[in-house]
Every structure is written in structure tokens, then in C-alpha cells.
Amino acid sequence: MSITSIFEEIVTERKRQEYLKSIGKFSFTCRDDLVAHEKKLSVLVEEVGEVSKDINGYTSTVDKYIKKSMLLPTHRAIYFLGKIRTELIQVATVCVAWIESIDYAIECLK
């Protein structure tokens, strides 16, 4: 994948987050100006925690195969790497939303 397509995924995820907020699934996104930085940080840390959870799942599965002197099947590796990648896109998206909020605040202060 190219960096452009990765950034397109982040933009798509940003739109999805705003849509989910608009239908009431989220009470805010990190783009919202009146949300405290502490709340935005907790959202980011939660997303990073999901990356960690998926990495732990991947690692323990690899370890199980190693104990049996087997290689992790390709389809299982792709599955776990895909989950990690999805969560990393969400981490990046939360960061982008938060940056949007900060940029807006800076513009308002000028």
C-alpha cells in the first residue's frame, strides 16, 4: 500500500467516527473543541490499548505454535497483522482529530 492510500483510510475512518457521533454511538470525538484534553487522551490510550491487546493475541498464538515446533500458518499471521493494522489506523485517526481540534483552537486565538 502507498502512503496515500493509508492516509485515505485515515480520512475515511475520520468520517466514520463523525458519523457514529452523529447517530449517538459516541458522545464526542477528539475533534470536538469543548472536550478536555484529558478525555481525548483517554480515547487515544484506549485505542493504543487495543493495539496492545491484538499484539498480545498475536504473540501468544505464535508462542503456541513455537512450543509445538510449528510455524504460524500464513492465514493466521495475516489475520492478526490485519487486526493490529486496523487498530493503528484508529490510533492515527484519533491523533488527526485531536490535531484538528488544536489547530482550530490556535486559529481562534490569533
JOTAVEN-V413124 format. One record per residue. N is the residue number from 1. RES is the residue in three letters. OMEGA is omega in degrees with one decimal (999 if undefined). NEAR is the number of other C-alpha atoms within 8 Angstrom. D_CENTER is the distance of its C-alpha to the mean C-alpha in whole Angstrom. Layout:
BEGIN
N/RES/OMEGA/NEAR/D_CENTER
N/RES/OMEGA/NEAR/D_CENTER
END
This chain:
BEGIN
1/MET/178.1/4/18
2/SER/177.8/5/18
3/ILE/178.6/6/16
4/THR/-179.5/6/17
5/SER/176.1/8/16
6/ILE/178.0/9/12
7/PHE/175.8/8/13
8/GLU/176.4/8/14
9/GLU/179.4/9/11
10/ILE/177.8/12/9
11/VAL/178.8/9/12
12/THR/178.4/8/12
13/GLU/176.5/11/9
14/ARG/178.8/11/10
15/LYS/179.7/8/14
16/ARG/179.1/8/12
17/GLN/178.7/9/11
18/GLU/176.8/9/14
19/TYR/179.8/8/16
20/LEU/175.3/10/15
21/LYS/-176.9/12/16
22/SER/178.3/8/19
23/ILE/172.8/7/20
24/GLY/178.0/7/20
25/LYS/175.3/7/17
26/PHE/175.4/9/15
27/SER/177.5/6/18
28/PHE/167.3/8/16
29/THR/-179.6/12/13
30/CYS/175.0/13/12
31/ARG/-175.3/10/15
32/ASP/-173.3/8/17
33/ASP/-174.3/9/20
34/LEU/178.8/4/22
35/VAL/-177.6/9/19
36/ALA/178.5/6/20
37/HIS/179.1/6/17
38/GLU/178.3/6/18
39/LYS/178.5/8/16
40/LYS/177.7/12/13
41/LEU/-179.9/8/13
42/SER/175.9/8/13
43/VAL/179.7/10/10
44/LEU/-179.3/11/8
45/VAL/177.4/8/10
46/GLU/178.1/8/9
47/GLU/177.3/12/5
48/VAL/176.7/11/7
49/GLY/177.0/8/10
50/GLU/174.2/9/8
51/VAL/-179.5/11/8
52/SER/179.3/8/11
53/LYS/-179.4/8/12
54/ASP/175.9/11/12
55/ILE/178.1/10/13
56/ASN/177.5/8/16
57/GLY/178.5/9/17
58/TYR/-177.5/11/17
59/THR/-179.2/8/19
60/SER/176.5/8/21
61/THR/176.9/9/22
62/VAL/-179.5/10/23
63/ASP/178.8/8/25
64/LYS/179.0/8/27
65/TYR/179.7/11/28
66/ILE/179.4/10/29
67/LYS/179.3/7/31
68/LYS/-177.9/6/33
69/SER/179.4/6/33
70/MET/173.2/7/31
71/LEU/175.0/7/29
72/LEU/178.7/10/25
73/PRO/-177.4/6/26
74/THR/-178.0/6/24
75/HIS/177.1/6/22
76/ARG/177.3/8/21
77/ALA/179.4/10/19
78/ILE/179.0/8/18
79/TYR/-178.2/8/17
80/PHE/178.7/12/15
81/LEU/176.8/9/14
82/GLY/177.4/8/12
83/LYS/178.9/9/10
84/ILE/-179.4/11/9
85/ARG/179.6/8/8
86/THR/179.5/8/6
87/GLU/177.4/12/4
88/LEU/174.7/11/4
89/ILE/179.1/11/4
90/GLN/175.3/11/2
91/VAL/-179.9/11/3
92/ALA/-179.1/9/6
93/THR/177.2/12/6
94/VAL/177.9/13/7
95/CYS/179.5/10/9
96/VAL/179.8/8/11
97/ALA/179.9/12/11
98/TRP/177.1/11/13
99/ILE/176.6/9/15
100/GLU/-179.4/9/16
101/SER/179.0/12/17
102/ILE/178.8/9/19
103/ASP/178.0/8/20
104/TYR/179.3/9/22
105/ALA/178.5/9/23
106/ILE/179.5/8/25
107/GLU/179.5/7/27
108/CYS/-179.0/6/28
109/LEU/-178.1/5/29
110/LYS/999/4/31
END
